[in-house]
Amino acid sequence: MTESDELDMAYTNSFNIIILDYDWEEIVEGKYPFFAHNIARRFPKKYELERLIKHFLEKEDYIKCKSLKEYLERVYENEI
């Protein structure tokens, strides 16, 4: 697996945890335990979510972008 593949996997794993409510412990114990956010926090920081959105925009995965943007607006509604 290349470094780029690992980075893609980190973003995908983070998306799966944040939006799809995957169990992070299962991912940690799995084959590709990479993350693009701090999994120890209940809610990712705003900049982490913005970085995830940017990544999926670059990949043209607009469905994931929309889900992340909606999540960002819900969690940080008073700051946007």
PyMOL Python script that loads the backbone (N, CA, C, O; Angstrom):
from pymol import cmd

cmd.read_pdbstr("""\
ATOM      1  N   MET A   1       0.850  -1.173   0.000  1.00  0.00           N
ATOM      2  CA  MET A   1       0.000   0.000   0.000  1.00  0.00           C
ATOM      3  C   MET A   1       0.893   1.233   0.000  1.00  0.00           C
ATOM      4  O   MET A   1       1.816   1.345   0.806  1.00  0.00           O
ATOM      5  N   THR A   2       0.612   2.144  -0.900  1.00  0.00           N
ATOM      6  CA  THR A   2       1.406   3.366  -0.992  1.00  0.00           C
ATOM      7  C   THR A   2       0.983   4.357   0.101  1.00  0.00           C
ATOM      8  O   THR A   2      -0.039   4.179   0.763  1.00  0.00           O
ATOM      9  N   GLU A   3       1.785   5.385   0.265  1.00  0.00           N
ATOM     10  CA  GLU A   3       1.455   6.425   1.233  1.00  0.00           C
ATOM     11  C   GLU A   3       0.142   7.119   0.859  1.00  0.00           C
ATOM     12  O   GLU A   3      -0.649   7.470   1.734  1.00  0.00           O
ATOM     13  N   SER A   4      -0.081   7.313  -0.428  1.00  0.00           N
ATOM     14  CA  SER A   4      -1.318   7.922  -0.900  1.00  0.00           C
ATOM     15  C   SER A   4      -2.523   7.025  -0.583  1.00  0.00           C
ATOM     16  O   SER A   4      -3.581   7.514  -0.188  1.00  0.00           O
ATOM     17  N   ASP A   5      -2.353   5.726  -0.757  1.00  0.00           N
ATOM     18  CA  ASP A   5      -3.424   4.782  -0.419  1.00  0.00           C
ATOM     19  C   ASP A   5      -3.728   4.809   1.078  1.00  0.00           C
ATOM     20  O   ASP A   5      -4.888   4.745   1.486  1.00  0.00           O
ATOM     21  N   GLU A   6      -2.675   4.906   1.892  1.00  0.00           N
ATOM     22  CA  GLU A   6      -2.862   4.968   3.340  1.00  0.00           C
ATOM     23  C   GLU A   6      -3.618   6.239   3.726  1.00  0.00           C
ATOM     24  O   GLU A   6      -4.478   6.213   4.606  1.00  0.00           O
ATOM     25  N   LEU A   7      -3.294   7.344   3.067  1.00  0.00           N
ATOM     26  CA  LEU A   7      -3.978   8.599   3.337  1.00  0.00           C
ATOM     27  C   LEU A   7      -5.455   8.499   2.960  1.00  0.00           C
ATOM     28  O   LEU A   7      -6.323   8.938   3.714  1.00  0.00           O
ATOM     29  N   ASP A   8      -5.736   7.923   1.795  1.00  0.00           N
ATOM     30  CA  ASP A   8      -7.128   7.724   1.381  1.00  0.00           C
ATOM     31  C   ASP A   8      -7.872   6.848   2.385  1.00  0.00           C
ATOM     32  O   ASP A   8      -9.026   7.115   2.718  1.00  0.00           O
ATOM     33  N   MET A   9      -7.209   5.811   2.858  1.00  0.00           N
ATOM     34  CA  MET A   9      -7.824   4.917   3.836  1.00  0.00           C
ATOM     35  C   MET A   9      -8.089   5.655   5.148  1.00  0.00           C
ATOM     36  O   MET A   9      -9.111   5.422   5.795  1.00  0.00           O
ATOM     37  N   ALA A  10      -7.179   6.539   5.541  1.00  0.00           N
ATOM     38  CA  ALA A  10      -7.365   7.325   6.764  1.00  0.00           C
ATOM     39  C   ALA A  10      -8.614   8.197   6.656  1.00  0.00           C
ATOM     40  O   ALA A  10      -9.417   8.253   7.587  1.00  0.00           O
ATOM     41  N   TYR A  11      -8.776   8.871   5.531  1.00  0.00           N
ATOM     42  CA  TYR A  11      -9.954   9.716   5.335  1.00  0.00           C
ATOM     43  C   TYR A  11     -11.234   8.877   5.295  1.00  0.00           C
ATOM     44  O   TYR A  11     -12.252   9.264   5.869  1.00  0.00           O
ATOM     45  N   THR A  12     -11.180   7.747   4.625  1.00  0.00           N
ATOM     46  CA  THR A  12     -12.351   6.869   4.550  1.00  0.00           C
ATOM     47  C   THR A  12     -12.707   6.318   5.924  1.00  0.00           C
ATOM     48  O   THR A  12     -13.880   6.292   6.296  1.00  0.00           O
ATOM     49  N   ASN A  13     -11.705   5.879   6.680  1.00  0.00           N
ATOM     50  CA  ASN A  13     -11.966   5.370   8.026  1.00  0.00           C
ATOM     51  C   ASN A  13     -12.580   6.457   8.911  1.00  0.00           C
ATOM     52  O   ASN A  13     -13.522   6.191   9.658  1.00  0.00           O
ATOM     53  N   SER A  14     -12.059   7.658   8.830  1.00  0.00           N
ATOM     54  CA  SER A  14     -12.608   8.759   9.627  1.00  0.00           C
ATOM     55  C   SER A  14     -14.049   9.049   9.227  1.00  0.00           C
ATOM     56  O   SER A  14     -14.908   9.249  10.085  1.00  0.00           O
ATOM     57  N   PHE A  15     -14.309   9.072   7.940  1.00  0.00           N
ATOM     58  CA  PHE A  15     -15.684   9.270   7.472  1.00  0.00           C
ATOM     59  C   PHE A  15     -16.602   8.183   8.027  1.00  0.00           C
ATOM     60  O   PHE A  15     -17.695   8.472   8.513  1.00  0.00           O
ATOM     61  N   ASN A  16     -16.153   6.944   7.951  1.00  0.00           N
ATOM     62  CA  ASN A  16     -16.972   5.826   8.410  1.00  0.00           C
ATOM     63  C   ASN A  16     -17.291   5.928   9.903  1.00  0.00           C
ATOM     64  O   ASN A  16     -18.391   5.574  10.329  1.00  0.00           O
ATOM     65  N   ILE A  17     -16.351   6.401  10.681  1.00  0.00           N
ATOM     66  CA  ILE A  17     -16.572   6.556  12.121  1.00  0.00           C
ATOM     67  C   ILE A  17     -17.507   7.733  12.399  1.00  0.00           C
ATOM     68  O   ILE A  17     -18.466   7.601  13.160  1.00  0.00           O
ATOM     69  N   ILE A  18     -17.232   8.868  11.792  1.00  0.00           N
ATOM     70  CA  ILE A  18     -17.976  10.094  12.079  1.00  0.00           C
ATOM     71  C   ILE A  18     -19.404  10.032  11.548  1.00  0.00           C
ATOM     72  O   ILE A  18     -20.346  10.373  12.263  1.00  0.00           O
ATOM     73  N   ILE A  19     -19.568   9.608  10.324  1.00  0.00           N
ATOM     74  CA  ILE A  19     -20.879   9.662   9.668  1.00  0.00           C
ATOM     75  C   ILE A  19     -21.635   8.345   9.758  1.00  0.00           C
ATOM     76  O   ILE A  19     -22.840   8.339  10.010  1.00  0.00           O
ATOM     77  N   LEU A  20     -20.949   7.243   9.557  1.00  0.00           N
ATOM     78  CA  LEU A  20     -21.634   5.948   9.516  1.00  0.00           C
ATOM     79  C   LEU A  20     -21.605   5.207  10.850  1.00  0.00           C
ATOM     80  O   LEU A  20     -22.145   4.107  10.969  1.00  0.00           O
ATOM     81  N   ASP A  21     -20.971   5.816  11.852  1.00  0.00           N
ATOM     82  CA  ASP A  21     -20.945   5.271  13.212  1.00  0.00           C
ATOM     83  C   ASP A  21     -20.266   3.897  13.305  1.00  0.00           C
ATOM     84  O   ASP A  21     -20.684   3.040  14.083  1.00  0.00           O
ATOM     85  N   TYR A  22     -19.219   3.702  12.504  1.00  0.00           N
ATOM     86  CA  TYR A  22     -18.431   2.477  12.619  1.00  0.00           C
ATOM     87  C   TYR A  22     -17.720   2.466  13.966  1.00  0.00           C
ATOM     88  O   TYR A  22     -17.461   3.517  14.553  1.00  0.00           O
ATOM     89  N   ASP A  23     -17.412   1.286  14.441  1.00  0.00           N
ATOM     90  CA  ASP A  23     -16.685   1.119  15.694  1.00  0.00           C
ATOM     91  C   ASP A  23     -15.189   1.320  15.431  1.00  0.00           C
ATOM     92  O   ASP A  23     -14.567   0.523  14.729  1.00  0.00           O
ATOM     93  N   TRP A  24     -14.617   2.385  15.995  1.00  0.00           N
ATOM     94  CA  TRP A  24     -13.203   2.690  15.745  1.00  0.00           C
ATOM     95  C   TRP A  24     -12.294   1.584  16.266  1.00  0.00           C
ATOM     96  O   TRP A  24     -11.215   1.374  15.711  1.00  0.00           O
ATOM     97  N   GLU A  25     -12.697   0.876  17.311  1.00  0.00           N
ATOM     98  CA  GLU A  25     -11.860  -0.193  17.860  1.00  0.00           C
ATOM     99  C   GLU A  25     -11.679  -1.331  16.858  1.00  0.00           C
ATOM    100  O   GLU A  25     -10.609  -1.934  16.780  1.00  0.00           O
ATOM    101  N   GLU A  26     -12.720  -1.618  16.099  1.00  0.00           N
ATOM    102  CA  GLU A  26     -12.616  -2.654  15.070  1.00  0.00           C
ATOM    103  C   GLU A  26     -11.639  -2.237  13.976  1.00  0.00           C
ATOM    104  O   GLU A  26     -10.883  -3.058  13.458  1.00  0.00           O
ATOM    105  N   ILE A  27     -11.663  -0.953  13.632  1.00  0.00           N
ATOM    106  CA  ILE A  27     -10.742  -0.459  12.608  1.00  0.00           C
ATOM    107  C   ILE A  27      -9.308  -0.508  13.128  1.00  0.00           C
ATOM    108  O   ILE A  27      -8.394  -0.889  12.398  1.00  0.00           O
ATOM    109  N   VAL A  28      -9.113  -0.126  14.378  1.00  0.00           N
ATOM    110  CA  VAL A  28      -7.771  -0.157  14.980  1.00  0.00           C
ATOM    111  C   VAL A  28      -7.209  -1.574  14.963  1.00  0.00           C
ATOM    112  O   VAL A  28      -6.019  -1.777  14.722  1.00  0.00           O
ATOM    113  N   GLU A  29      -8.062  -2.535  15.215  1.00  0.00           N
ATOM    114  CA  GLU A  29      -7.623  -3.933  15.246  1.00  0.00           C
ATOM    115  C   GLU A  29      -7.527  -4.545  13.852  1.00  0.00           C
ATOM    116  O   GLU A  29      -7.025  -5.658  13.698  1.00  0.00           O
ATOM    117  N   GLY A  30      -8.002  -3.829  12.842  1.00  0.00           N
ATOM    118  CA  GLY A  30      -8.022  -4.346  11.481  1.00  0.00           C
ATOM    119  C   GLY A  30      -6.704  -4.158  10.746  1.00  0.00           C
ATOM    120  O   GLY A  30      -5.674  -3.838  11.340  1.00  0.00           O
ATOM    121  N   LYS A  31      -6.767  -4.364   9.453  1.00  0.00           N
ATOM    122  CA  LYS A  31      -5.583  -4.334   8.597  1.00  0.00           C
ATOM    123  C   LYS A  31      -5.071  -2.919   8.317  1.00  0.00           C
ATOM    124  O   LYS A  31      -3.872  -2.731   8.114  1.00  0.00           O
ATOM    125  N   TYR A  32      -5.965  -1.918   8.304  1.00  0.00           N
ATOM    126  CA  TYR A  32      -5.583  -0.554   7.950  1.00  0.00           C
ATOM    127  C   TYR A  32      -6.049   0.434   9.028  1.00  0.00           C
ATOM    128  O   TYR A  32      -7.049   1.124   8.831  1.00  0.00           O
ATOM    129  N   PRO A  33      -5.348   0.513  10.150  1.00  0.00           N
ATOM    130  CA  PRO A  33      -5.780   1.383  11.255  1.00  0.00           C
ATOM    131  C   PRO A  33      -5.306   2.836  11.103  1.00  0.00           C
ATOM    132  O   PRO A  33      -4.585   3.355  11.955  1.00  0.00           O
ATOM    133  N   PHE A  34      -5.715   3.471  10.028  1.00  0.00           N
ATOM    134  CA  PHE A  34      -5.312   4.841   9.755  1.00  0.00           C
ATOM    135  C   PHE A  34      -6.511   5.767   9.919  1.00  0.00           C
ATOM    136  O   PHE A  34      -7.635   5.400   9.576  1.00  0.00           O
ATOM    137  N   PHE A  35      -6.268   6.984  10.449  1.00  0.00           N
ATOM    138  CA  PHE A  35      -7.345   7.937  10.678  1.00  0.00           C
ATOM    139  C   PHE A  35      -6.891   9.348  10.316  1.00  0.00           C
ATOM    140  O   PHE A  35      -5.710   9.680  10.419  1.00  0.00           O
ATOM    141  N   ALA A  36      -7.840  10.166   9.895  1.00  0.00           N
ATOM    142  CA  ALA A  36      -7.548  11.557   9.548  1.00  0.00           C
ATOM    143  C   ALA A  36      -8.050  12.514  10.622  1.00  0.00           C
ATOM    144  O   ALA A  36      -8.055  13.729  10.427  1.00  0.00           O
ATOM    145  N   HIS A  37      -8.468  11.969  11.742  1.00  0.00           N
ATOM    146  CA  HIS A  37      -8.901  12.793  12.872  1.00  0.00           C
ATOM    147  C   HIS A  37      -8.516  12.075  14.162  1.00  0.00           C
ATOM    148  O   HIS A  37      -8.141  10.903  14.150  1.00  0.00           O
ATOM    149  N   ASN A  38      -8.615  12.796  15.263  1.00  0.00           N
ATOM    150  CA  ASN A  38      -8.275  12.233  16.565  1.00  0.00           C
ATOM    151  C   ASN A  38      -9.449  11.382  17.039  1.00  0.00           C
ATOM    152  O   ASN A  38     -10.494  11.917  17.411  1.00  0.00           O
ATOM    153  N   ILE A  39      -9.284  10.074  17.027  1.00  0.00           N
ATOM    154  CA  ILE A  39     -10.385   9.174  17.377  1.00  0.00           C
ATOM    155  C   ILE A  39     -10.688   9.164  18.872  1.00  0.00           C
ATOM    156  O   ILE A  39     -11.703   8.602  19.285  1.00  0.00           O
ATOM    157  N   ALA A  40      -9.841   9.766  19.682  1.00  0.00           N
ATOM    158  CA  ALA A  40     -10.068   9.812  21.125  1.00  0.00           C
ATOM    159  C   ALA A  40     -11.122  10.855  21.504  1.00  0.00           C
ATOM    160  O   ALA A  40     -11.651  10.828  22.615  1.00  0.00           O
ATOM    161  N   ARG A  41     -11.424  11.766  20.591  1.00  0.00           N
ATOM    162  CA  ARG A  41     -12.422  12.821  20.861  1.00  0.00           C
ATOM    163  C   ARG A  41     -13.798  12.355  20.401  1.00  0.00           C
ATOM    164  O   ARG A  41     -13.931  11.696  19.370  1.00  0.00           O
ATOM    165  N   ARG A  42     -14.816  12.707  21.178  1.00  0.00           N
ATOM    166  CA  ARG A  42     -16.199  12.346  20.824  1.00  0.00           C
ATOM    167  C   ARG A  42     -16.615  13.024  19.515  1.00  0.00           C
ATOM    168  O   ARG A  42     -17.218  12.400  18.642  1.00  0.00           O
ATOM    169  N   PHE A  43     -16.280  14.319  19.397  1.00  0.00           N
ATOM    170  CA  PHE A  43     -16.583  15.058  18.177  1.00  0.00           C
ATOM    171  C   PHE A  43     -15.274  15.547  17.576  1.00  0.00           C
ATOM    172  O   PHE A  43     -14.439  16.107  18.286  1.00  0.00           O
ATOM    173  N   PRO A  44     -15.085  15.344  16.279  1.00  0.00           N
ATOM    174  CA  PRO A  44     -13.882  15.872  15.635  1.00  0.00           C
ATOM    175  C   PRO A  44     -13.875  17.401  15.695  1.00  0.00           C
ATOM    176  O   PRO A  44     -14.925  18.040  15.759  1.00  0.00           O
ATOM    177  N   LYS A  45     -12.686  17.960  15.673  1.00  0.00           N
ATOM    178  CA  LYS A  45     -12.570  19.418  15.647  1.00  0.00           C
ATOM    179  C   LYS A  45     -13.029  19.934  14.285  1.00  0.00           C
ATOM    180  O   LYS A  45     -13.028  19.213  13.288  1.00  0.00           O
ATOM    181  N   LYS A  46     -13.417  21.195  14.281  1.00  0.00           N
ATOM    182  CA  LYS A  46     -13.937  21.810  13.060  1.00  0.00           C
ATOM    183  C   LYS A  46     -12.925  21.721  11.916  1.00  0.00           C
ATOM    184  O   LYS A  46     -13.292  21.402  10.785  1.00  0.00           O
ATOM    185  N   TYR A  47     -11.657  22.002  12.206  1.00  0.00           N
ATOM    186  CA  TYR A  47     -10.650  21.967  11.136  1.00  0.00           C
ATOM    187  C   TYR A  47     -10.457  20.552  10.589  1.00  0.00           C
ATOM    188  O   TYR A  47     -10.132  20.383   9.413  1.00  0.00           O
ATOM    189  N   GLU A  48     -10.655  19.541  11.429  1.00  0.00           N
ATOM    190  CA  GLU A  48     -10.543  18.156  10.948  1.00  0.00           C
ATOM    191  C   GLU A  48     -11.671  17.848   9.968  1.00  0.00           C
ATOM    192  O   GLU A  48     -11.450  17.214   8.936  1.00  0.00           O
ATOM    193  N   LEU A  49     -12.876  18.298  10.295  1.00  0.00           N
ATOM    194  CA  LEU A  49     -14.010  18.097   9.394  1.00  0.00           C
ATOM    195  C   LEU A  49     -13.806  18.855   8.091  1.00  0.00           C
ATOM    196  O   LEU A  49     -14.106  18.333   7.017  1.00  0.00           O
ATOM    197  N   GLU A  50     -13.303  20.073   8.174  1.00  0.00           N
ATOM    198  CA  GLU A  50     -13.041  20.854   6.962  1.00  0.00           C
ATOM    199  C   GLU A  50     -11.997  20.186   6.086  1.00  0.00           C
ATOM    200  O   GLU A  50     -12.097  20.216   4.859  1.00  0.00           O
ATOM    201  N   ARG A  51     -10.998  19.584   6.711  1.00  0.00           N
ATOM    202  CA  ARG A  51      -9.966  18.860   5.961  1.00  0.00           C
ATOM    203  C   ARG A  51     -10.558  17.620   5.285  1.00  0.00           C
ATOM    204  O   ARG A  51     -10.198  17.300   4.152  1.00  0.00           O
ATOM    205  N   LEU A  52     -11.458  16.927   5.973  1.00  0.00           N
ATOM    206  CA  LEU A  52     -12.138  15.773   5.371  1.00  0.00           C
ATOM    207  C   LEU A  52     -12.965  16.208   4.170  1.00  0.00           C
ATOM    208  O   LEU A  52     -12.931  15.561   3.123  1.00  0.00           O
ATOM    209  N   ILE A  53     -13.703  17.293   4.314  1.00  0.00           N
ATOM    210  CA  ILE A  53     -14.523  17.795   3.211  1.00  0.00           C
ATOM    211  C   ILE A  53     -13.643  18.146   2.018  1.00  0.00           C
ATOM    212  O   ILE A  53     -13.969  17.805   0.881  1.00  0.00           O
ATOM    213  N   LYS A  54     -12.540  18.821   2.271  1.00  0.00           N
ATOM    214  CA  LYS A  54     -11.616  19.191   1.183  1.00  0.00           C
ATOM    215  C   LYS A  54     -11.090  17.946   0.465  1.00  0.00           C
ATOM    216  O   LYS A  54     -11.023  17.915  -0.763  1.00  0.00           O
ATOM    217  N   HIS A  55     -10.723  16.938   1.227  1.00  0.00           N
ATOM    218  CA  HIS A  55     -10.208  15.698   0.629  1.00  0.00           C
ATOM    219  C   HIS A  55     -11.245  15.068  -0.303  1.00  0.00           C
ATOM    220  O   HIS A  55     -10.930  14.693  -1.433  1.00  0.00           O
ATOM    221  N   PHE A  56     -12.481  14.957   0.180  1.00  0.00           N
ATOM    222  CA  PHE A  56     -13.500  14.311  -0.641  1.00  0.00           C
ATOM    223  C   PHE A  56     -13.950  15.191  -1.800  1.00  0.00           C
ATOM    224  O   PHE A  56     -14.416  14.676  -2.816  1.00  0.00           O
ATOM    225  N   LEU A  57     -13.821  16.505  -1.668  1.00  0.00           N
ATOM    226  CA  LEU A  57     -14.059  17.385  -2.817  1.00  0.00           C
ATOM    227  C   LEU A  57     -13.036  17.113  -3.917  1.00  0.00           C
ATOM    228  O   LEU A  57     -13.380  17.029  -5.096  1.00  0.00           O
ATOM    229  N   GLU A  58     -11.775  16.978  -3.511  1.00  0.00           N
ATOM    230  CA  GLU A  58     -10.712  16.686  -4.481  1.00  0.00           C
ATOM    231  C   GLU A  58     -10.921  15.334  -5.153  1.00  0.00           C
ATOM    232  O   GLU A  58     -10.543  15.147  -6.310  1.00  0.00           O
ATOM    233  N   LYS A  59     -11.523  14.396  -4.432  1.00  0.00           N
ATOM    234  CA  LYS A  59     -11.824  13.069  -4.983  1.00  0.00           C
ATOM    235  C   LYS A  59     -13.144  13.052  -5.743  1.00  0.00           C
ATOM    236  O   LYS A  59     -13.530  12.036  -6.321  1.00  0.00           O
ATOM    237  N   GLU A  60     -13.837  14.205  -5.733  1.00  0.00           N
ATOM    238  CA  GLU A  60     -15.139  14.372  -6.377  1.00  0.00           C
ATOM    239  C   GLU A  60     -16.191  13.416  -5.810  1.00  0.00           C
ATOM    240  O   GLU A  60     -17.080  12.950  -6.522  1.00  0.00           O
ATOM    241  N   ASP A  61     -16.066  13.139  -4.519  1.00  0.00           N
ATOM    242  CA  ASP A  61     -17.050  12.311  -3.817  1.00  0.00           C
ATOM    243  C   ASP A  61     -18.009  13.258  -3.094  1.00  0.00           C
ATOM    244  O   ASP A  61     -17.885  13.499  -1.893  1.00  0.00           O
ATOM    245  N   TYR A  62     -18.955  13.779  -3.848  1.00  0.00           N
ATOM    246  CA  TYR A  62     -19.825  14.837  -3.355  1.00  0.00           C
ATOM    247  C   TYR A  62     -20.845  14.352  -2.329  1.00  0.00           C
ATOM    248  O   TYR A  62     -21.331  15.143  -1.520  1.00  0.00           O
ATOM    249  N   ILE A  63     -21.168  13.082  -2.353  1.00  0.00           N
ATOM    250  CA  ILE A  63     -22.095  12.537  -1.359  1.00  0.00           C
ATOM    251  C   ILE A  63     -21.449  12.585   0.027  1.00  0.00           C
ATOM    252  O   ILE A  63     -22.092  12.979   1.000  1.00  0.00           O
ATOM    253  N   LYS A  64     -20.180  12.184   0.115  1.00  0.00           N
ATOM    254  CA  LYS A  64     -19.474  12.255   1.391  1.00  0.00           C
ATOM    255  C   LYS A  64     -19.296  13.704   1.823  1.00  0.00           C
ATOM    256  O   LYS A  64     -19.412  14.018   3.008  1.00  0.00           O
ATOM    257  N   CYS A  65     -19.018  14.579   0.881  1.00  0.00           N
ATOM    258  CA  CYS A  65     -18.885  16.009   1.195  1.00  0.00           C
ATOM    259  C   CYS A  65     -20.170  16.544   1.813  1.00  0.00           C
ATOM    260  O   CYS A  65     -20.135  17.237   2.830  1.00  0.00           O
ATOM    261  N   LYS A  66     -21.284  16.227   1.209  1.00  0.00           N
ATOM    262  CA  LYS A  66     -22.573  16.702   1.703  1.00  0.00           C
ATOM    263  C   LYS A  66     -22.841  16.184   3.113  1.00  0.00           C
ATOM    264  O   LYS A  66     -23.280  16.940   3.980  1.00  0.00           O
ATOM    265  N   SER A  67     -22.580  14.913   3.342  1.00  0.00           N
ATOM    266  CA  SER A  67     -22.797  14.323   4.668  1.00  0.00           C
ATOM    267  C   SER A  67     -21.917  14.992   5.713  1.00  0.00           C
ATOM    268  O   SER A  67     -22.377  15.298   6.813  1.00  0.00           O
ATOM    269  N   LEU A  68     -20.662  15.217   5.374  1.00  0.00           N
ATOM    270  CA  LEU A  68     -19.737  15.861   6.311  1.00  0.00           C
ATOM    271  C   LEU A  68     -20.126  17.311   6.566  1.00  0.00           C
ATOM    272  O   LEU A  68     -20.049  17.785   7.699  1.00  0.00           O
ATOM    273  N   LYS A  69     -20.542  18.013   5.521  1.00  0.00           N
ATOM    274  CA  LYS A  69     -20.948  19.413   5.689  1.00  0.00           C
ATOM    275  C   LYS A  69     -22.176  19.508   6.593  1.00  0.00           C
ATOM    276  O   LYS A  69     -22.238  20.382   7.458  1.00  0.00           O
ATOM    277  N   GLU A  70     -23.140  18.632   6.406  1.00  0.00           N
ATOM    278  CA  GLU A  70     -24.334  18.624   7.257  1.00  0.00           C
ATOM    279  C   GLU A  70     -23.955  18.316   8.710  1.00  0.00           C
ATOM    280  O   GLU A  70     -24.483  18.930   9.637  1.00  0.00           O
ATOM    281  N   TYR A  71     -23.047  17.371   8.898  1.00  0.00           N
ATOM    282  CA  TYR A  71     -22.582  17.042  10.244  1.00  0.00           C
ATOM    283  C   TYR A  71     -21.884  18.250  10.874  1.00  0.00           C
ATOM    284  O   TYR A  71     -22.143  18.593  12.028  1.00  0.00           O
ATOM    285  N   LEU A  72     -21.013  18.881  10.120  1.00  0.00           N
ATOM    286  CA  LEU A  72     -20.294  20.067  10.588  1.00  0.00           C
ATOM    287  C   LEU A  72     -21.277  21.153  11.021  1.00  0.00           C
ATOM    288  O   LEU A  72     -21.100  21.769  12.072  1.00  0.00           O
ATOM    289  N   GLU A  73     -22.293  21.383  10.230  1.00  0.00           N
ATOM    290  CA  GLU A  73     -23.281  22.408  10.553  1.00  0.00           C
ATOM    291  C   GLU A  73     -24.070  22.059  11.809  1.00  0.00           C
ATOM    292  O   GLU A  73     -24.398  22.947  12.596  1.00  0.00           O
ATOM    293  N   ARG A  74     -24.378  20.783  12.009  1.00  0.00           N
ATOM    294  CA  ARG A  74     -25.103  20.365  13.218  1.00  0.00           C
ATOM    295  C   ARG A  74     -24.246  20.517  14.465  1.00  0.00           C
ATOM    296  O   ARG A  74     -24.704  21.054  15.473  1.00  0.00           O
ATOM    297  N   VAL A  75     -23.017  20.052  14.404  1.00  0.00           N
ATOM    298  CA  VAL A  75     -22.159  20.046  15.579  1.00  0.00           C
ATOM    299  C   VAL A  75     -21.661  21.444  15.930  1.00  0.00           C
ATOM    300  O   VAL A  75     -21.561  21.800  17.104  1.00  0.00           O
ATOM    301  N   TYR A  76     -21.354  22.225  14.914  1.00  0.00           N
ATOM    302  CA  TYR A  76     -20.794  23.558  15.135  1.00  0.00           C
ATOM    303  C   TYR A  76     -21.754  24.650  14.688  1.00  0.00           C
ATOM    304  O   TYR A  76     -21.321  25.683  14.177  1.00  0.00           O
ATOM    305  N   GLU A  77     -23.048  24.436  14.873  1.00  0.00           N
ATOM    306  CA  GLU A  77     -24.062  25.370  14.361  1.00  0.00           C
ATOM    307  C   GLU A  77     -23.917  26.776  14.904  1.00  0.00           C
ATOM    308  O   GLU A  77     -24.276  27.728  14.212  1.00  0.00           O
ATOM    309  N   ASN A  78     -23.414  26.946  16.097  1.00  0.00           N
ATOM    310  CA  ASN A  78     -23.259  28.275  16.676  1.00  0.00           C
ATOM    311  C   ASN A  78     -22.009  29.006  16.200  1.00  0.00           C
ATOM    312  O   ASN A  78     -21.844  30.200  16.447  1.00  0.00           O
ATOM    313  N   GLU A  79     -21.132  28.277  15.516  1.00  0.00           N
ATOM    314  CA  GLU A  79     -19.874  28.878  15.069  1.00  0.00           C
ATOM    315  C   GLU A  79     -19.865  29.167  13.570  1.00  0.00           C
ATOM    316  O   GLU A  79     -18.964  29.851  13.084  1.00  0.00           O
ATOM    317  N   ILE A  80     -20.819  28.676  12.851  1.00  0.00           N
ATOM    318  CA  ILE A  80     -20.826  28.840  11.390  1.00  0.00           C
ATOM    319  C   ILE A  80     -21.611  30.069  11.004  1.00  0.00           C
ATOM    320  O   ILE A  80     -21.732  30.377   9.819  1.00  0.00           O
TER     321      ILE A  80
END
""", "prot")
cmd.dss("prot")
cmd.show_as("cartoon", "prot")
cmd.util.cbc("prot")
cmd.orient("prot")
